[in-house]
């Protein structure tokens, strides 16, 4: 699943996301990861390159299947949550 031109995870994304294991949200305007675990509960590979993400604090639920997380070219300032 690849989505472009989104600034936040809305209801449509959350409803569609539950079935996907490989997700690319690269080259969007996402400022945070709020709702990402709920939107993609079965994700194995998550590509979030080239967004505006500053923190991983928005991940509030476990992502037990996640094996690969790409965060290149974001604005991360604090990785204490990792």
Backbone atoms as SQL, in Angstrom:
CREATE TABLE atoms (id INTEGER PRIMARY KEY, chain TEXT, resi INTEGER, resn TEXT, atom TEXT, x REAL, y REAL, z REAL);
INSERT INTO atoms VALUES
  (1, 'A', 1, 'UNK', 'N', 0.852, -1.172, 0.000),
  (2, 'A', 1, 'UNK', 'CA', 0.000, 0.000, 0.000),
  (3, 'A', 1, 'UNK', 'C', 0.887, 1.220, 0.000),
  (4, 'A', 2, 'UNK', 'N', 0.624, 2.156, -0.892),
  (5, 'A', 2, 'UNK', 'CA', 1.384, 3.390, -0.945),
  (6, 'A', 2, 'UNK', 'C', 0.405, 4.548, -1.025),
  (7, 'A', 3, 'UNK', 'N', 0.574, 5.500, -0.123),
  (8, 'A', 3, 'UNK', 'CA', -0.290, 6.670, -0.085),
  (9, 'A', 3, 'UNK', 'C', 0.556, 7.920, -0.240),
  (10, 'A', 4, 'UNK', 'N', 0.037, 8.911, -0.936),
  (11, 'A', 4, 'UNK', 'CA', 0.769, 10.153, -1.143),
  (12, 'A', 4, 'UNK', 'C', -0.133, 11.339, -0.856),
  (13, 'A', 5, 'UNK', 'N', 0.481, 12.452, -0.549),
  (14, 'A', 5, 'UNK', 'CA', -0.201, 13.724, -0.323),
  (15, 'A', 5, 'UNK', 'C', -1.142, 13.705, 0.863),
  (16, 'A', 6, 'UNK', 'N', -0.726, 13.091, 1.958),
  (17, 'A', 6, 'UNK', 'CA', -1.548, 13.132, 3.158),
  (18, 'A', 6, 'UNK', 'C', -0.777, 13.833, 4.275),
  (19, 'A', 7, 'UNK', 'N', -1.522, 14.510, 5.122),
  (20, 'A', 7, 'UNK', 'CA', -0.922, 15.246, 6.229),
  (21, 'A', 7, 'UNK', 'C', -1.297, 14.637, 7.571),
  (22, 'A', 8, 'UNK', 'N', -2.231, 13.702, 7.576),
  (23, 'A', 8, 'UNK', 'CA', -2.647, 13.034, 8.813),
  (24, 'A', 8, 'UNK', 'C', -3.335, 11.728, 8.449),
  (25, 'A', 9, 'UNK', 'N', -3.366, 10.821, 9.398),
  (26, 'A', 9, 'UNK', 'CA', -4.047, 9.549, 9.168),
  (27, 'A', 9, 'UNK', 'C', -5.521, 9.716, 9.499),
  (28, 'A', 10, 'UNK', 'N', -6.363, 9.702, 8.485),
  (29, 'A', 10, 'UNK', 'CA', -7.794, 9.856, 8.692),
  (30, 'A', 10, 'UNK', 'C', -8.503, 8.517, 8.741),
  (31, 'A', 11, 'UNK', 'N', -9.809, 8.562, 8.915),
  (32, 'A', 11, 'UNK', 'CA', -10.614, 7.351, 9.030),
  (33, 'A', 11, 'UNK', 'C', -10.501, 6.438, 7.817),
  (34, 'A', 12, 'UNK', 'N', -10.431, 6.994, 6.605),
  (35, 'A', 12, 'UNK', 'CA', -10.344, 6.170, 5.399),
  (36, 'A', 12, 'UNK', 'C', -9.070, 5.344, 5.397),
  (37, 'A', 13, 'UNK', 'N', -7.967, 5.947, 5.802),
  (38, 'A', 13, 'UNK', 'CA', -6.699, 5.227, 5.860),
  (39, 'A', 13, 'UNK', 'C', -6.773, 4.136, 6.914),
  (40, 'A', 14, 'UNK', 'N', -7.331, 4.448, 8.061),
  (41, 'A', 14, 'UNK', 'CA', -7.423, 3.475, 9.147),
  (42, 'A', 14, 'UNK', 'C', -8.284, 2.284, 8.739),
  (43, 'A', 15, 'UNK', 'N', -9.387, 2.515, 8.066),
  (44, 'A', 15, 'UNK', 'CA', -10.256, 1.415, 7.636),
  (45, 'A', 15, 'UNK', 'C', -9.574, 0.520, 6.614),
  (46, 'A', 16, 'UNK', 'N', -8.797, 1.090, 5.719),
  (47, 'A', 16, 'UNK', 'CA', -8.123, 0.320, 4.677),
  (48, 'A', 16, 'UNK', 'C', -6.863, -0.358, 5.187),
  (49, 'A', 17, 'UNK', 'N', -6.203, 0.232, 6.162),
  (50, 'A', 17, 'UNK', 'CA', -4.880, -0.191, 6.569),
  (51, 'A', 17, 'UNK', 'C', -4.767, -1.525, 7.264),
  (52, 'A', 18, 'UNK', 'N', -5.819, -2.002, 7.890),
  (53, 'A', 18, 'UNK', 'CA', -5.745, -3.214, 8.703),
  (54, 'A', 18, 'UNK', 'C', -5.300, -4.445, 7.921),
  (55, 'A', 19, 'UNK', 'N', -5.492, -4.463, 6.632),
  (56, 'A', 19, 'UNK', 'CA', -5.170, -5.644, 5.845),
  (57, 'A', 19, 'UNK', 'C', -3.737, -5.661, 5.302),
  (58, 'A', 20, 'UNK', 'N', -2.995, -4.571, 5.414),
  (59, 'A', 20, 'UNK', 'CA', -1.691, -4.473, 4.763),
  (60, 'A', 20, 'UNK', 'C', -0.527, -4.814, 5.688),
  (61, 'A', 21, 'UNK', 'N', 0.494, -5.464, 5.119),
  (62, 'A', 21, 'UNK', 'CA', 1.705, -5.773, 5.875),
  (63, 'A', 21, 'UNK', 'C', 2.888, -4.916, 5.426),
  (64, 'A', 22, 'UNK', 'N', 2.868, -4.389, 4.221),
  (65, 'A', 22, 'UNK', 'CA', 3.920, -3.506, 3.704),
  (66, 'A', 22, 'UNK', 'C', 3.286, -2.177, 3.324),
  (67, 'A', 23, 'UNK', 'N', 3.706, -1.120, 4.016),
  (68, 'A', 23, 'UNK', 'CA', 3.067, 0.187, 3.850),
  (69, 'A', 23, 'UNK', 'C', 4.130, 1.250, 3.621),
  (70, 'A', 24, 'UNK', 'N', 3.918, 2.086, 2.603),
  (71, 'A', 24, 'UNK', 'CA', 4.771, 3.241, 2.370),
  (72, 'A', 24, 'UNK', 'C', 3.942, 4.514, 2.480),
  (73, 'A', 25, 'UNK', 'N', 4.329, 5.343, 3.431),
  (74, 'A', 25, 'UNK', 'CA', 3.742, 6.673, 3.574),
  (75, 'A', 25, 'UNK', 'C', 4.824, 7.720, 3.331),
  (76, 'A', 26, 'UNK', 'N', 5.804, 7.364, 2.519),
  (77, 'A', 26, 'UNK', 'CA', 6.918, 8.258, 2.211),
  (78, 'A', 26, 'UNK', 'C', 6.450, 9.442, 1.367),
  (79, 'A', 27, 'UNK', 'N', 7.190, 10.536, 1.484),
  (80, 'A', 27, 'UNK', 'CA', 6.937, 11.748, 0.702),
  (81, 'A', 27, 'UNK', 'C', 5.546, 12.318, 0.949),
  (82, 'A', 28, 'UNK', 'N', 5.176, 12.410, 2.217),
  (83, 'A', 28, 'UNK', 'CA', 3.933, 13.057, 2.611),
  (84, 'A', 28, 'UNK', 'C', 4.271, 14.225, 3.530),
  (85, 'A', 29, 'UNK', 'N', 3.323, 14.659, 4.319),
  (86, 'A', 29, 'UNK', 'CA', 3.547, 15.766, 5.245),
  (87, 'A', 29, 'UNK', 'C', 3.202, 15.355, 6.669),
  (88, 'A', 30, 'UNK', 'N', 3.398, 14.104, 7.013),
  (89, 'A', 30, 'UNK', 'CA', 3.038, 13.622, 8.343),
  (90, 'A', 30, 'UNK', 'C', 3.936, 14.268, 9.398),
  (91, 'A', 31, 'UNK', 'N', 3.345, 14.953, 10.389),
  (92, 'A', 31, 'UNK', 'CA', 4.145, 15.591, 11.435),
  (93, 'A', 31, 'UNK', 'C', 4.430, 14.668, 12.621),
  (94, 'A', 32, 'UNK', 'N', 3.636, 13.615, 12.752),
  (95, 'A', 32, 'UNK', 'CA', 3.796, 12.697, 13.892),
  (96, 'A', 32, 'UNK', 'C', 3.249, 11.325, 13.516),
  (97, 'A', 33, 'UNK', 'N', 3.322, 10.407, 14.467),
  (98, 'A', 33, 'UNK', 'CA', 2.881, 9.031, 14.208),
  (99, 'A', 33, 'UNK', 'C', 1.608, 8.676, 14.962),
  (100, 'A', 34, 'UNK', 'N', 0.864, 9.665, 15.378),
  (101, 'A', 34, 'UNK', 'CA', -0.380, 9.430, 16.095),
  (102, 'A', 34, 'UNK', 'C', -1.319, 8.570, 15.251),
  (103, 'A', 35, 'UNK', 'N', -1.767, 7.469, 15.821),
  (104, 'A', 35, 'UNK', 'CA', -2.712, 6.581, 15.152),
  (105, 'A', 35, 'UNK', 'C', -2.085, 5.548, 14.233),
  (106, 'A', 36, 'UNK', 'N', -0.774, 5.546, 14.097),
  (107, 'A', 36, 'UNK', 'CA', -0.136, 4.640, 13.131),
  (108, 'A', 36, 'UNK', 'C', -0.333, 3.171, 13.513),
  (109, 'A', 37, 'UNK', 'N', -0.235, 2.849, 14.789),
  (110, 'A', 37, 'UNK', 'CA', -0.393, 1.448, 15.221),
  (111, 'A', 37, 'UNK', 'C', -1.819, 0.966, 15.003),
  (112, 'A', 38, 'UNK', 'N', -2.790, 1.824, 15.257),
  (113, 'A', 38, 'UNK', 'CA', -4.193, 1.454, 15.040),
  (114, 'A', 38, 'UNK', 'C', -4.510, 1.344, 13.551),
  (115, 'A', 39, 'UNK', 'N', -3.891, 2.184, 12.748),
  (116, 'A', 39, 'UNK', 'CA', -4.165, 2.179, 11.312),
  (117, 'A', 39, 'UNK', 'C', -3.595, 0.951, 10.618),
  (118, 'A', 40, 'UNK', 'N', -2.443, 0.473, 11.093),
  (119, 'A', 40, 'UNK', 'CA', -1.759, -0.636, 10.433),
  (120, 'A', 40, 'UNK', 'C', -1.328, -1.684, 11.462),
  (121, 'A', 41, 'UNK', 'N', -2.267, -2.401, 12.052),
  (122, 'A', 41, 'UNK', 'CA', -1.939, -3.328, 13.136),
  (123, 'A', 41, 'UNK', 'C', -1.122, -4.538, 12.706),
  (124, 'A', 42, 'UNK', 'N', -1.122, -4.867, 11.433),
  (125, 'A', 42, 'UNK', 'CA', -0.400, -6.048, 10.943),
  (126, 'A', 42, 'UNK', 'C', 0.834, -5.687, 10.120),
  (127, 'A', 43, 'UNK', 'N', 1.243, -4.422, 10.141),
  (128, 'A', 43, 'UNK', 'CA', 2.357, -3.979, 9.304),
  (129, 'A', 43, 'UNK', 'C', 3.660, -4.657, 9.719),
  (130, 'A', 44, 'UNK', 'N', 4.400, -5.096, 8.697),
  (131, 'A', 44, 'UNK', 'CA', 5.713, -5.712, 8.889),
  (132, 'A', 44, 'UNK', 'C', 6.798, -4.723, 8.455),
  (133, 'A', 45, 'UNK', 'N', 6.574, -4.060, 7.334),
  (134, 'A', 45, 'UNK', 'CA', 7.506, -3.052, 6.822),
  (135, 'A', 45, 'UNK', 'C', 6.765, -1.732, 6.683),
  (136, 'A', 46, 'UNK', 'N', 7.302, -0.683, 7.301),
  (137, 'A', 46, 'UNK', 'CA', 6.677, 0.638, 7.292),
  (138, 'A', 46, 'UNK', 'C', 7.705, 1.663, 6.840),
  (139, 'A', 47, 'UNK', 'N', 7.418, 2.320, 5.723),
  (140, 'A', 47, 'UNK', 'CA', 8.321, 3.319, 5.160),
  (141, 'A', 47, 'UNK', 'C', 7.709, 4.700, 5.380),
  (142, 'A', 48, 'UNK', 'N', 8.409, 5.520, 6.158),
  (143, 'A', 48, 'UNK', 'CA', 7.935, 6.864, 6.489),
  (144, 'A', 48, 'UNK', 'C', 8.960, 7.923, 6.088),
  (145, 'A', 49, 'UNK', 'N', 9.777, 7.627, 5.106),
  (146, 'A', 49, 'UNK', 'CA', 10.810, 8.557, 4.652),
  (147, 'A', 49, 'UNK', 'C', 10.196, 9.861, 4.150),
  (148, 'A', 50, 'UNK', 'N', 10.971, 10.942, 4.296),
  (149, 'A', 50, 'UNK', 'CA', 10.623, 12.243, 3.719),
  (150, 'A', 50, 'UNK', 'C', 9.266, 12.772, 4.163),
  (151, 'A', 51, 'UNK', 'N', 9.063, 12.800, 5.470),
  (152, 'A', 51, 'UNK', 'CA', 7.899, 13.433, 6.067),
  (153, 'A', 51, 'UNK', 'C', 8.401, 14.558, 6.969),
  (154, 'A', 52, 'UNK', 'N', 7.620, 14.953, 7.933),
  (155, 'A', 52, 'UNK', 'CA', 8.010, 16.003, 8.886),
  (156, 'A', 52, 'UNK', 'C', 7.954, 15.480, 10.311),
  (157, 'A', 53, 'UNK', 'N', 8.185, 14.214, 10.499),
  (158, 'A', 53, 'UNK', 'CA', 8.058, 13.558, 11.800),
  (159, 'A', 53, 'UNK', 'C', 9.180, 14.034, 12.722),
  (160, 'A', 54, 'UNK', 'N', 8.809, 14.487, 13.929),
  (161, 'A', 54, 'UNK', 'CA', 9.787, 14.995, 14.885),
  (162, 'A', 54, 'UNK', 'C', 10.009, 14.053, 16.060),
  (163, 'A', 55, 'UNK', 'N', 9.086, 13.124, 16.279),
  (164, 'A', 55, 'UNK', 'CA', 9.169, 12.258, 17.445),
  (165, 'A', 55, 'UNK', 'C', 8.451, 10.943, 17.173),
  (166, 'A', 56, 'UNK', 'N', 8.815, 9.921, 17.912),
  (167, 'A', 56, 'UNK', 'CA', 8.133, 8.631, 17.818),
  (168, 'A', 56, 'UNK', 'C', 7.064, 8.493, 18.896),
  (169, 'A', 57, 'UNK', 'N', 6.802, 9.548, 19.631),
  (170, 'A', 57, 'UNK', 'CA', 5.868, 9.513, 20.755),
  (171, 'A', 57, 'UNK', 'C', 4.442, 9.141, 20.347),
  (172, 'A', 58, 'UNK', 'N', 4.074, 9.311, 19.103),
  (173, 'A', 58, 'UNK', 'CA', 2.717, 8.994, 18.661),
  (174, 'A', 58, 'UNK', 'C', 2.412, 7.507, 18.597),
  (175, 'A', 59, 'UNK', 'N', 3.423, 6.664, 18.703),
  (176, 'A', 59, 'UNK', 'CA', 3.197, 5.220, 18.707),
  (177, 'A', 59, 'UNK', 'C', 2.799, 4.831, 20.120),
  (178, 'A', 60, 'UNK', 'N', 1.501, 4.703, 20.337),
  (179, 'A', 60, 'UNK', 'CA', 0.990, 4.452, 21.687),
  (180, 'A', 60, 'UNK', 'C', 0.555, 3.011, 21.908),
  (181, 'A', 61, 'UNK', 'N', 0.521, 2.225, 20.860),
  (182, 'A', 61, 'UNK', 'CA', 0.141, 0.814, 20.965),
  (183, 'A', 61, 'UNK', 'C', 1.285, -0.035, 20.437),
  (184, 'A', 62, 'UNK', 'N', 1.390, -1.264, 20.904),
  (185, 'A', 62, 'UNK', 'CA', 2.427, -2.153, 20.378),
  (186, 'A', 62, 'UNK', 'C', 2.214, -2.441, 18.889),
  (187, 'A', 63, 'UNK', 'N', 3.305, -2.651, 18.196),
  (188, 'A', 63, 'UNK', 'CA', 3.263, -3.045, 16.788),
  (189, 'A', 63, 'UNK', 'C', 4.045, -4.364, 16.702),
  (190, 'A', 64, 'UNK', 'N', 3.422, -5.464, 17.112),
  (191, 'A', 64, 'UNK', 'CA', 4.146, -6.728, 17.286),
  (192, 'A', 64, 'UNK', 'C', 4.722, -7.331, 16.011),
  (193, 'A', 65, 'UNK', 'N', 4.162, -7.025, 14.870),
  (194, 'A', 65, 'UNK', 'CA', 4.638, -7.604, 13.607),
  (195, 'A', 65, 'UNK', 'C', 5.727, -6.764, 12.947),
  (196, 'A', 66, 'UNK', 'N', 5.924, -5.526, 13.397),
  (197, 'A', 66, 'UNK', 'CA', 6.857, -4.605, 12.754),
  (198, 'A', 66, 'UNK', 'C', 8.288, -5.120, 12.827),
  (199, 'A', 67, 'UNK', 'N', 8.911, -5.263, 11.671),
  (200, 'A', 67, 'UNK', 'CA', 10.295, -5.721, 11.570),
  (201, 'A', 67, 'UNK', 'C', 11.212, -4.640, 10.999),
  (202, 'A', 68, 'UNK', 'N', 10.675, -3.836, 10.055),
  (203, 'A', 68, 'UNK', 'CA', 11.481, -2.818, 9.385),
  (204, 'A', 68, 'UNK', 'C', 10.749, -1.482, 9.421),
  (205, 'A', 69, 'UNK', 'N', 11.441, -0.456, 9.917),
  (206, 'A', 69, 'UNK', 'CA', 10.890, 0.899, 9.995),
  (207, 'A', 69, 'UNK', 'C', 11.886, 1.852, 9.361),
  (208, 'A', 70, 'UNK', 'N', 11.467, 2.530, 8.306),
  (209, 'A', 70, 'UNK', 'CA', 12.303, 3.508, 7.617),
  (210, 'A', 70, 'UNK', 'C', 11.833, 4.907, 7.992),
  (211, 'A', 71, 'UNK', 'N', 12.771, 5.749, 8.457),
  (212, 'A', 71, 'UNK', 'CA', 12.456, 7.121, 8.877),
  (213, 'A', 71, 'UNK', 'C', 13.453, 8.128, 8.300),
  (214, 'A', 72, 'UNK', 'N', 14.042, 7.831, 7.173),
  (215, 'A', 72, 'UNK', 'CA', 15.032, 8.728, 6.565),
  (216, 'A', 72, 'UNK', 'C', 14.427, 10.081, 6.226),
  (217, 'A', 73, 'UNK', 'N', 15.230, 11.116, 6.360),
  (218, 'A', 73, 'UNK', 'CA', 14.858, 12.479, 5.959),
  (219, 'A', 73, 'UNK', 'C', 13.598, 12.980, 6.648),
  (220, 'A', 74, 'UNK', 'N', 13.550, 12.808, 7.959),
  (221, 'A', 74, 'UNK', 'CA', 12.510, 13.407, 8.783),
  (222, 'A', 74, 'UNK', 'C', 13.190, 14.426, 9.691),
  (223, 'A', 75, 'UNK', 'N', 12.490, 14.908, 10.685),
  (224, 'A', 75, 'UNK', 'CA', 13.035, 15.922, 11.581),
  (225, 'A', 75, 'UNK', 'C', 13.084, 15.394, 13.009),
  (226, 'A', 76, 'UNK', 'N', 13.488, 14.149, 13.165),
  (227, 'A', 76, 'UNK', 'CA', 13.557, 13.535, 14.491),
  (228, 'A', 76, 'UNK', 'C', 14.587, 14.248, 15.347),
  (229, 'A', 77, 'UNK', 'N', 14.163, 14.609, 16.565),
  (230, 'A', 77, 'UNK', 'CA', 15.074, 15.303, 17.472),
  (231, 'A', 77, 'UNK', 'C', 15.301, 14.511, 18.753),
  (232, 'A', 78, 'UNK', 'N', 14.444, 13.556, 19.044),
  (233, 'A', 78, 'UNK', 'CA', 14.563, 12.814, 20.290),
  (234, 'A', 78, 'UNK', 'C', 14.175, 11.360, 20.046),
  (235, 'A', 79, 'UNK', 'N', 15.125, 10.475, 20.222),
  (236, 'A', 79, 'UNK', 'CA', 14.872, 9.051, 20.036),
  (237, 'A', 79, 'UNK', 'C', 14.766, 8.324, 21.365),
  (238, 'A', 80, 'UNK', 'N', 14.504, 9.049, 22.426),
  (239, 'A', 80, 'UNK', 'CA', 14.419, 8.463, 23.738),
  (240, 'A', 80, 'UNK', 'C', 13.313, 7.413, 23.818),
  (241, 'A', 81, 'UNK', 'N', 12.259, 7.554, 23.025),
  (242, 'A', 81, 'UNK', 'CA', 11.134, 6.620, 23.051),
  (243, 'A', 81, 'UNK', 'C', 11.494, 5.254, 22.508),
  (244, 'A', 82, 'UNK', 'N', 12.568, 5.165, 21.758),
  (245, 'A', 82, 'UNK', 'CA', 12.936, 3.901, 21.094),
  (246, 'A', 82, 'UNK', 'C', 13.457, 2.910, 22.101);
